[in-house]
Amino acid sequence: MSSKKSLKELMAEFDEIVAWFDGDDVDVEEAITKFEQGSKLADQIKKQLAEAKNKIVIIKDNYN
């Protein structure tokens, strides 16, 4: 059973990939794989941020 990763976990994974690209030893084949992983993580992060924003808007609307 897979569990949904937290925003913090997703950001940590994304940061690791970004740090890898900042390194001196970047292999092209591995870079493609890392880029694909980073893109998927970015999509998941965007989705969770949008969900959080929607929750905030709902809460704000309920108290105005």
RALINBEL-V618765 format. One record per pair of residues at least 6 apart in sequence whose C-alpha atoms are under 8 Angstrom apart, sorted by the first residue. I is the first residue (numbers start at 0). GAP is how many residues later the second one is. Records with the same first field share a line. If there is no record, write none. Layout:
I: GAP, GAP
//
This chain:
6: 38, 41
9: 31, 34, 35
10: 30, 34
12: 28
13: 24, 27, 28
16: 17, 18, 21
19: 6
20: 10
//
